[in-house]
């Protein structure tokens, strides 16, 4: 069966699913619909493939870009105050 996997450490039955998962970078948080293999009773034993991780990788990229823009805006404000 391709719809079920056995967790290699816990032995729990895992099923393919998509669940909300929160990613954090600096002060930012994003919740993404994270595909992966999950047990029925918790998300702690999830197994994510490299393809599954694309959702989290994209969320991290978004947060890093937002942080870069925030820092650039702060530097502009500092420069404007220094020129005044």
ChimeraX attribute file (.defattr): number of C-alpha atoms within 10 A of each C-alpha:
attribute: neighborCount
match mode: 1-to-1
recipient: residues
	/A:1	4
	/A:2	6
	/A:3	9
	/A:4	13
	/A:5	17
	/A:6	13
	/A:7	16
	/A:8	10
	/A:9	7
	/A:10	8
	/A:11	10
	/A:12	16
	/A:13	16
	/A:14	20
	/A:15	18
	/A:16	17
	/A:17	15
	/A:18	14
	/A:19	15
	/A:20	12
	/A:21	14
	/A:22	13
	/A:23	15
	/A:24	13
	/A:25	14
	/A:26	8
	/A:27	7
	/A:28	12
	/A:29	13
	/A:30	15
	/A:31	13
	/A:32	16
	/A:33	13
	/A:34	18
	/A:35	22
	/A:36	20
	/A:37	25
	/A:38	24
	/A:39	20
	/A:40	13
	/A:41	10
	/A:42	8
	/A:43	14
	/A:44	8
	/A:45	19
	/A:46	19
	/A:47	20
	/A:48	15
	/A:49	11
	/A:50	10
	/A:51	10
	/A:52	15
	/A:53	15
	/A:54	14
	/A:55	15
	/A:56	20
	/A:57	14
	/A:58	12
	/A:59	19
	/A:60	18
	/A:61	12
	/A:62	14
	/A:63	20
	/A:64	15
	/A:65	11
	/A:66	13
	/A:67	16
	/A:68	12
	/A:69	12
	/A:70	12
	/A:71	12
	/A:72	12
	/A:73	12
	/A:74	12
	/A:75	12
	/A:76	12
	/A:77	12
	/A:78	11
	/A:79	11
	/A:80	10
	/A:81	9
	/A:82	8
	/A:83	7
	/A:84	5
